[in-house]
Amino acid sequence: MENKQQSNGVTKENNAVKKKVNWSGSLILASLTGAFGSSFLYGYNLSVVNAPAVFIKKFYNETWERRYGFSVDEGTLTLLWSITVSIFAIGGLVGAIIVTPIVKFFGRKCTLVLNNVFAVAAALLMSLSLLAGSFEMLILGRIIMGVDAGISLSALPMYLSEISPKEIRGSLGQVTAIFICIGVFTGQVMGLPEIFGQMSLLLPWKQVYYGEVYYKSIIDAEVLLVRGGGVVK
């Protein structure tokens, strides 16, 4: 009887230690870093164009009038706006198609690190489009950001399943969906009039994307230090 109780006590202690090891600090940090640099940006860019739609259309009209000497008609403006919003999904399709050979060649971790190049390039194009007076830069930035999203949403779940113990693989897999929702919420909040949605800030999305460049630079450093530096193999 005493041996059985001792055996049960040892088993419970071993399970507690095993559970603690499964949820190690380096694993949690790597998961959160990967999600912030990947799925969060997908959700963010999915919703960030909604709130400043009026300002972006105004920028399109002013740019068109400066080039051609007359205002853009309503049909063309609607077409340009529709392309701006929907082309993000086209970029995502391209990213999802090309991710397989990229992952096979570079591996999951390196793919996520290198994918940041697309995000930074897209953020720069979109944020500098007002200064350059080119709405084409904004549209091009949206499709490049879509490529980034397509790659990250495919590579991140593979990477998380690769680094997580099988006992918590399902729980850790929810990180991707959670941070997509957080990104969508953040994109909506950033466009509120009390934050960036004011005329005094020129165009809200310009400020938002400058902030995204800064944010992405921080995430890059974290990715290199945490995932590229050998903390999580």
C-alpha positions in Angstrom: 0.0 0.0 0.0 2.8 2.4 1.0 4.7 1.5 -2.2 1.6 2.2 -4.3 1.2 5.6 -2.7 4.9 6.4 -3.2 4.6 5.4 -6.8 1.6 7.6 -7.3 3.4 10.5 -5.7 6.4 10.0 -7.9 4.2 9.8 -11.0 2.4 13.1 -10.2 5.7 14.8 -9.5 7.2 13.6 -12.8 4.0 14.8 -14.7 4.3 18.2 -13.0 8.0 18.5 -14.0 7.2 17.3 -17.5 4.5 19.8 -17.9 6.7 22.6 -16.6 9.5 21.6 -19.1 6.9 21.5 -22.0 5.9 25.1 -21.4 9.5 26.4 -21.2 10.2 30.1 -21.4 12.2 29.9 -24.6 9.3 28.0 -26.3 6.7 30.6 -25.2 9.0 33.5 -26.3 9.7 31.9 -29.7 6.0 31.3 -30.3 4.9 34.8 -29.3 7.8 36.3 -31.4 6.8 34.3 -34.4 3.2 35.1 -34.1 3.8 38.9 -33.7 6.0 39.0 -36.7 3.7 36.8 -38.9 0.0 36.2 -38.1 -0.4 39.5 -36.2 0.7 41.5 -39.3 -1.8 39.5 -41.5 -4.7 40.5 -39.3 -3.4 44.1 -39.0 -3.1 44.6 -42.7 -6.4 42.9 -43.3 -8.3 45.6 -41.4 -6.1 48.7 -41.4 -7.4 50.1 -44.7 -11.0 50.1 -43.6 -11.1 53.1 -41.2 -9.1 55.6 -43.4 -11.0 54.7 -46.6 -12.2 58.3 -47.1 -8.7 59.7 -46.8 -7.2 57.2 -49.1 -9.8 57.9 -51.8 -9.2 61.6 -51.4 -5.5 61.0 -51.9 -6.3 59.0 -55.1 -8.5 61.8 -56.4 -5.9 64.5 -55.7 -3.1 62.5 -57.3 -5.2 61.9 -60.4 -6.2 65.6 -60.7 -2.5 66.6 -60.3 -1.5 64.3 -63.1 -4.3 64.7 -65.6 -5.8 68.0 -64.7 -9.3 66.7 -63.9 -10.9 64.7 -61.1 -11.2 61.0 -61.3 -14.8 59.8 -62.0 -16.6 57.8 -59.4 -16.4 54.5 -61.3 -12.6 54.7 -61.7 -12.2 55.7 -58.0 -14.3 52.8 -56.9 -12.2 50.4 -59.1 -8.9 51.7 -57.7 -10.2 51.3 -54.1 -11.4 47.8 -54.8 -8.1 46.8 -56.3 -6.3 48.3 -53.3 -8.3 46.2 -50.9 -8.6 43.0 -52.8 -5.1 42.8 -54.2 -3.9 41.8 -50.7 -5.7 38.5 -51.1 -4.0 38.0 -54.5 -0.6 38.5 -52.9 -1.6 36.0 -50.2 -2.4 33.4 -52.9 1.0 34.0 -54.5 2.7 33.6 -51.1 0.9 30.4 -50.3 1.9 28.9 -53.6 5.6 29.8 -53.4 6.0 28.9 -49.7 6.6 25.2 -50.3 9.8 25.4 -52.3 11.0 28.3 -50.0 10.5 26.2 -46.9 12.1 23.2 -48.4 15.2 25.2 -49.4 15.6 27.5 -46.3 13.7 25.7 -43.6 10.9 26.9 -41.4 12.9 29.2 -39.2 14.9 30.9 -41.9 11.8 31.3 -44.1 10.1 33.3 -41.3 13.2 35.5 -40.8 13.7 36.2 -44.5 10.0 36.8 -45.0 10.4 40.0 -43.0 12.0 41.6 -46.1 8.6 41.5 -47.8 6.9 43.2 -44.9 9.5 46.0 -44.5 9.5 46.7 -48.3 5.7 46.8 -48.4 5.5 49.1 -45.4 8.1 51.5 -46.9 6.2 51.6 -50.2 2.9 52.3 -48.6 4.1 54.9 -46.2 6.1 56.8 -48.8 3.4 56.8 -51.4 2.0 60.1 -50.2 5.5 61.8 -50.3 6.0 60.4 -53.8 2.5 61.3 -55.0 1.9 57.8 -56.3 -1.1 55.6 -55.4 0.6 52.8 -57.4 3.1 52.5 -54.6 0.3 51.9 -52.1 -1.2 49.2 -54.3 2.2 47.6 -54.9 2.8 47.6 -51.2 -0.5 45.9 -50.5 0.3 43.0 -52.9 3.8 42.6 -51.4 2.3 42.6 -47.9 -0.1 39.9 -49.2 2.8 37.8 -50.3 4.3 38.2 -46.8 1.0 37.1 -45.2 0.7 34.1 -47.5 4.2 32.8 -46.6 3.9 33.5 -42.9 0.5 31.9 -42.4 1.8 28.7 -44.1 5.3 28.6 -42.5 4.4 29.7 -39.0 2.1 26.7 -38.1 4.8 24.3 -39.5 7.4 26.0 -37.3 5.2 26.0 -34.2 4.5 22.2 -34.6 8.2 21.6 -35.2 9.4 23.2 -32.0 6.5 22.2 -29.7 6.3 18.9 -27.7 3.4 16.7 -28.9 1.6 17.1 -25.6 0.9 20.8 -26.1 1.1 21.0 -29.9 -2.7 21.6 -30.3 -2.6 24.4 -27.6 0.4 26.1 -29.2 -1.2 25.9 -32.6 -4.0 28.3 -31.5 -1.4 31.1 -31.2 -1.7 31.8 -34.9 -5.5 32.3 -34.8 -5.3 34.4 -31.6 -2.8 36.8 -33.0 -4.7 37.2 -36.3 -7.7 38.4 -34.2 -5.4 40.7 -32.2 -4.0 42.1 -35.4 -7.5 42.8 -36.9 -8.5 44.6 -33.7 -5.3 46.6 -33.6 -5.8 47.7 -37.2 -9.3 48.9 -36.5 -8.2 50.8 -33.4 -5.3 52.5 -35.2 -7.7 54.1 -37.6 -9.9 55.7 -35.0 -10.2 59.5 -35.2 -8.8 59.8 -31.7 -5.5 58.1 -32.8 -4.5 58.3 -36.5 -7.8 58.9 -38.2 -7.5 62.7 -38.3 -6.8 65.2 -41.1 -4.2 66.9 -38.9 -2.1 63.8 -39.4 -2.3 64.2 -43.2 -3.3 60.6 -43.9 -3.8 58.1 -41.1 -2.5 55.2 -43.0 0.7 57.0 -43.7 1.4 57.3 -39.9 0.3 53.8 -39.4 2.7 52.3 -41.9 5.6 54.4 -40.6 4.8 52.9 -37.3 4.7 49.4 -38.9 8.2 49.9 -40.3 9.5 50.7 -36.8 7.5 47.8 -35.3 8.8 45.4 -37.9 12.4 46.4 -37.2 11.9 45.5 -33.5 10.4 42.2 -34.4 13.2 41.4 -36.8 15.7 41.9 -34.0 13.7 39.7 -31.7 13.5 37.0 -34.3 17.2 37.0 -35.0 18.0 36.9 -31.3 15.5 34.4 -30.2 14.9 32.1 -33.1 18.1 32.7 -35.1 20.4 32.8 -32.1 19.9 29.2 -31.0 17.7 29.7 -28.0 15.1 27.4 -29.6 16.5 24.9 -32.1 
